[in-house]
Amino acid sequence: MKLKEFAKLVGMSPTTVSRALNGHPEVSDRTRLRIVEAAREHGYSANAHASFLAKGHGNIIGCVIPITGRNEIVNPIYADFLAGVGEECAARRFEINLSVVPDDDQSDAYRALHSRGLIGGVIVQFPRHDDARPALLDALGLPYVVHGRVSSHRADYGWVDVNNQRAFERAAGFLIQLGHRRIALLNGDERLDFAFRRREGYLKALRDGGIAPDPALMTADEMTSAQGYANALRLLDAPNPPTAILCSATMIAIGVRQALEERGLQLGRDLSVVTFDDDLSYYANRDGVPVFTAMRSSVREAGNRCAGLLIDRIENGGAPRQDLLEAELVVGQSTAPPPA
């Protein structure tokens, strides 16, 4: 049954019916109850078009997911981020539309979402420091929030990000205070803004500690346990191996631990490891004394905040807002002074 047919059946306008079924405050409780009971009796449910009529905007958040080449979509961290987005959307009566496309088709995907008119706004993910998507969305006039930041974009825009540079400056500084001088960095893809900022924080800590950076100790790749394992073996076999490794994700740290165990080495005693901990539901680094020393910031909370900022912008307009999260240093079993 279409909206107009149901509205005629209950003797009300399509706009009133849409407003009632989508929780609009202008509809009285008595009218809303009557319409809801009639919808249940006749098997009618509101759709996206009805919501658009009622509110003047779509109650759907779009997420365009690029899958071509090296990208952090390979990391299950994204599942926790989406869970956070979904929680806020459910609380605010919004839905999520996922569009999985090759990297080169992202611009067309955003244009298509905008042209349909039912998407209220989009969350931009995996931003590069030279990302062109914010400028495109500004030109389209489509509300958006970036999960992360785009260093090259000078216009005002909404974003939610962890203070990645400060987090890795603190993590590397903690290792330096323990006495480490050979500190490796196993980073994410440094074309992405968060990884670029993390490397900058790591390098600043080395400079402040009077330590010359060694390119042989720095790797940028996909954040997987396989990469952590392979790079840890390479570093352990080097003529002058590191005494500590700073990892950009827990999955990398898990691979490092596997490599140490195969070599008969002990995490924390023979090699110190600090990781970035997204406080994941599938791998909780939250024992009484956590396995890994970590800079912790919940990616699920970031998803929740991204959705909240975007829905506020869709419903209320106004200037874009930003939310900078600080990571917490959690000391675990994986760090100690370097071996004598």
Legacy VTK file of the C-alpha trace (Angstrom):
# vtk DataFile Version 3.0
C-alpha trace
ASCII
DATASET POLYDATA
POINTS 340 float
0.000 0.000 0.000
1.310 3.442 -0.932
1.377 6.460 1.354
-1.430 8.283 -0.466
-3.659 5.209 -0.342
-3.132 4.728 3.373
-3.634 8.454 4.066
-6.939 8.372 2.177
-7.969 5.276 4.125
-7.495 7.004 7.489
-8.868 10.321 6.261
-5.737 12.391 6.747
-3.141 14.088 4.589
-0.013 12.171 3.515
2.130 14.715 5.376
0.276 14.175 8.666
0.524 10.412 8.295
4.266 10.632 7.583
4.872 12.942 10.505
2.963 10.670 12.866
4.762 7.483 11.809
8.187 9.119 11.991
7.798 10.597 15.477
7.414 14.248 14.502
6.633 16.313 17.634
3.979 18.469 15.894
1.547 15.529 15.747
-0.593 15.023 18.852
-0.341 11.785 20.787
-4.001 11.050 20.085
-3.579 11.406 16.328
-0.323 9.459 16.343
-1.903 6.578 18.248
-4.833 6.442 15.829
-2.529 6.348 12.797
-0.165 3.775 14.324
-3.083 1.467 15.182
-4.494 1.839 11.675
-1.076 1.127 10.138
-0.758 -2.016 12.228
-4.285 -3.134 11.278
-3.738 -2.635 7.548
-0.113 -3.777 7.420
1.252 -0.383 6.347
4.798 0.735 7.159
6.369 4.088 6.413
9.182 4.182 3.847
11.979 6.582 3.087
9.781 8.726 0.838
7.270 9.188 3.652
10.023 10.256 6.004
11.301 12.745 3.442
7.842 14.292 3.117
7.450 14.515 6.875
10.812 15.987 7.776
12.083 17.675 4.628
15.158 15.449 4.616
15.989 11.794 4.314
16.356 9.808 7.519
19.151 7.702 6.016
22.887 8.076 6.573
25.048 6.973 3.649
28.412 5.225 3.980
30.431 4.767 0.789
32.989 2.018 1.352
36.007 1.835 -1.007
37.461 -1.638 -1.504
40.100 -1.350 -4.222
43.809 -1.762 -3.434
45.385 -1.097 -0.040
42.771 0.191 2.318
41.898 -0.101 5.982
38.530 -1.667 5.077
40.443 -4.976 5.288
40.654 -4.424 9.059
37.727 -5.631 11.197
38.048 -2.420 13.217
35.428 -1.113 10.797
32.793 -3.478 12.219
33.041 -1.783 15.617
32.857 1.649 13.999
29.670 0.667 12.151
28.225 -0.721 15.383
28.677 2.697 16.978
27.048 4.400 14.000
24.175 1.923 14.137
23.532 2.490 17.846
23.123 6.230 17.387
21.025 5.794 14.238
18.686 3.401 16.012
18.260 5.819 18.911
17.535 8.704 16.522
15.325 6.705 14.099
17.763 6.879 11.213
18.864 4.093 8.902
22.245 3.285 7.293
22.841 2.796 3.588
26.107 1.025 2.687
27.503 1.423 -0.833
30.539 -0.759 -1.562
32.414 0.573 -4.604
35.912 0.575 -6.151
38.038 3.543 -5.068
37.731 5.256 -8.454
33.907 5.143 -8.321
33.493 6.990 -5.026
32.717 10.387 -6.581
29.987 8.883 -8.755
28.570 7.066 -5.717
28.264 10.307 -3.734
26.639 12.068 -6.689
24.160 9.209 -7.080
23.237 9.287 -3.390
22.679 13.028 -3.579
20.609 12.888 -6.774
18.161 10.364 -5.274
17.299 12.889 -2.586
16.630 10.388 0.189
20.062 10.423 1.876
20.173 12.999 4.632
23.968 12.996 4.779
27.058 10.816 4.606
29.953 9.737 6.809
33.288 9.979 5.002
35.690 7.217 6.013
39.362 6.383 5.471
40.282 9.996 4.562
43.634 10.711 2.970
45.492 13.864 3.931
44.928 15.138 0.349
41.360 13.776 0.069
39.104 15.452 -2.533
35.792 14.182 -1.135
35.060 17.057 1.291
35.351 19.567 -1.573
33.012 17.413 -3.696
30.421 17.151 -0.914
30.669 20.891 -0.233
29.918 21.506 -3.912
26.972 19.091 -3.848
25.595 20.644 -0.671
25.276 17.220 0.952
25.788 17.229 4.763
28.713 15.096 5.882
31.007 14.259 8.784
34.514 12.869 8.301
35.741 10.050 10.515
39.245 11.440 10.797
40.532 14.621 9.194
41.723 15.883 5.826
44.807 17.997 6.415
44.679 19.659 2.989
41.005 20.757 3.197
40.917 24.368 4.402
37.149 24.969 4.428
35.133 24.411 7.595
33.793 20.851 7.845
32.541 18.407 10.439
34.801 15.647 11.749
35.409 13.258 14.619
39.012 12.206 15.143
41.466 10.906 17.704
44.437 13.137 18.425
46.665 10.657 16.581
49.790 12.794 16.571
49.620 13.388 20.299
48.838 9.703 20.980
51.928 8.455 19.167
54.110 11.207 20.567
53.081 10.046 24.051
53.523 6.349 23.206
57.020 6.807 21.784
57.890 9.169 24.631
56.836 6.518 27.161
59.226 4.013 25.553
62.024 6.585 25.551
61.461 7.208 29.267
61.883 3.457 29.841
65.306 3.736 28.194
64.593 2.534 24.653
66.580 4.127 21.832
65.865 1.697 18.985
62.078 2.050 18.535
60.390 0.695 15.408
57.091 1.958 13.971
54.677 -0.474 12.282
52.147 1.987 10.890
49.063 1.908 8.714
48.978 3.125 5.113
50.501 6.608 5.400
48.463 7.945 2.499
45.634 7.919 5.048
45.474 10.956 7.304
45.453 9.130 10.648
48.624 7.167 9.799
50.344 10.298 8.491
49.623 12.039 11.812
50.792 9.026 13.843
54.150 9.008 12.065
54.514 12.737 12.762
53.901 12.116 16.474
56.442 9.280 16.540
59.067 11.414 14.799
58.477 14.351 17.136
59.062 12.144 20.177
62.320 10.882 18.678
63.487 14.420 17.962
62.587 15.567 21.474
64.504 12.579 22.851
67.589 13.357 20.768
67.186 10.170 18.690
67.894 10.193 14.957
65.077 8.487 12.983
66.110 5.288 11.192
64.072 4.603 7.999
64.836 0.884 8.387
62.697 0.882 11.547
59.608 2.437 9.921
57.009 0.501 7.917
53.646 1.615 6.495
51.246 -1.112 5.386
47.826 -2.655 5.916
47.031 -3.116 9.585
46.832 -6.897 9.803
48.350 -9.555 12.044
50.118 -11.019 8.984
51.928 -7.726 8.393
52.838 -7.468 12.070
54.216 -11.011 12.032
56.259 -10.558 8.840
57.682 -7.186 9.831
58.552 -8.359 13.344
60.571 -11.271 11.928
62.348 -8.880 9.562
63.207 -6.517 12.400
64.368 -9.312 14.705
66.724 -10.566 11.992
68.233 -7.126 11.369
71.890 -6.503 12.339
70.792 -3.903 14.890
67.255 -4.908 15.926
64.919 -2.622 17.859
64.284 -3.047 21.560
60.719 -1.765 21.198
57.996 -1.650 18.537
55.183 0.870 18.311
52.160 -0.638 16.476
49.304 1.246 14.845
46.677 -1.418 15.647
46.108 -4.329 18.001
46.023 -6.731 15.047
49.604 -5.729 14.179
50.654 -6.249 17.811
49.122 -9.740 17.793
51.296 -10.621 14.777
54.363 -9.254 16.574
53.610 -11.398 19.616
53.296 -14.489 17.391
56.725 -13.806 15.868
58.275 -13.433 19.329
56.769 -16.706 20.542
58.132 -18.557 17.506
61.602 -17.231 18.295
61.354 -18.240 21.951
61.287 -14.609 23.074
59.046 -13.089 25.727
56.841 -10.081 25.139
57.868 -7.272 27.461
61.080 -8.913 28.624
62.957 -9.323 25.323
61.011 -6.787 23.257
58.632 -4.050 24.376
55.461 -3.371 22.369
53.049 -0.449 22.547
49.963 -0.497 20.341
47.008 1.689 19.493
43.970 0.024 21.069
40.547 0.717 19.510
38.877 -1.041 22.478
37.404 -3.655 20.161
34.529 -5.929 21.071
36.151 -8.929 19.342
39.513 -8.418 21.074
39.310 -6.687 24.433
42.722 -5.665 25.772
41.148 -5.178 29.207
42.474 -7.820 31.596
43.360 -6.800 35.171
46.767 -5.993 33.716
46.212 -5.735 29.934
48.397 -7.831 27.642
49.485 -4.802 25.632
50.538 -1.372 26.781
48.356 0.822 24.596
47.024 4.206 23.647
43.301 3.445 23.967
40.393 5.183 22.249
37.132 3.436 21.366
36.396 3.316 17.643
32.818 2.333 18.528
32.465 5.608 20.428
33.896 7.434 17.398
31.190 5.871 15.205
28.546 6.911 17.702
29.800 10.487 17.738
30.094 10.675 13.937
26.465 9.657 13.566
25.386 12.066 16.301
27.116 15.079 14.736
25.768 14.224 11.302
22.174 13.717 12.438
22.317 17.004 14.372
23.479 18.746 11.196
20.793 17.079 9.069
17.976 17.937 11.478
19.068 21.341 12.720
21.489 22.768 10.158
24.030 25.207 11.497
27.797 25.297 11.187
29.792 22.040 11.024
31.135 20.809 14.361
34.322 18.969 15.273
35.085 16.461 18.020
38.698 15.669 18.950
39.155 12.606 21.172
42.231 12.042 23.322
43.670 8.525 23.669
44.374 7.136 27.133
47.743 5.553 27.975
47.124 2.113 29.505
50.194 0.304 30.839
50.143 -3.463 30.332
52.466 -6.457 30.349
54.170 -5.719 27.042
56.608 -2.990 28.126
59.701 -2.812 30.321
63.153 -1.222 30.190
65.317 -2.615 27.378
67.281 -5.806 28.093
70.751 -5.233 29.513
LINES 1 341
340 0 1 2 3 4 5 6 7 8 9 10 11 12 13 14 15 16 17 18 19 20 21 22 23 24 25 26 27 28 29 30 31 32 33 34 35 36 37 38 39 40 41 42 43 44 45 46 47 48 49 50 51 52 53 54 55 56 57 58 59 60 61 62 63 64 65 66 67 68 69 70 71 72 73 74 75 76 77 78 79 80 81 82 83 84 85 86 87 88 89 90 91 92 93 94 95 96 97 98 99 100 101 102 103 104 105 106 107 108 109 110 111 112 113 114 115 116 117 118 119 120 121 122 123 124 125 126 127 128 129 130 131 132 133 134 135 136 137 138 139 140 141 142 143 144 145 146 147 148 149 150 151 152 153 154 155 156 157 158 159 160 161 162 163 164 165 166 167 168 169 170 171 172 173 174 175 176 177 178 179 180 181 182 183 184 185 186 187 188 189 190 191 192 193 194 195 196 197 198 199 200 201 202 203 204 205 206 207 208 209 210 211 212 213 214 215 216 217 218 219 220 221 222 223 224 225 226 227 228 229 230 231 232 233 234 235 236 237 238 239 240 241 242 243 244 245 246 247 248 249 250 251 252 253 254 255 256 257 258 259 260 261 262 263 264 265 266 267 268 269 270 271 272 273 274 275 276 277 278 279 280 281 282 283 284 285 286 287 288 289 290 291 292 293 294 295 296 297 298 299 300 301 302 303 304 305 306 307 308 309 310 311 312 313 314 315 316 317 318 319 320 321 322 323 324 325 326 327 328 329 330 331 332 333 334 335 336 337 338 339
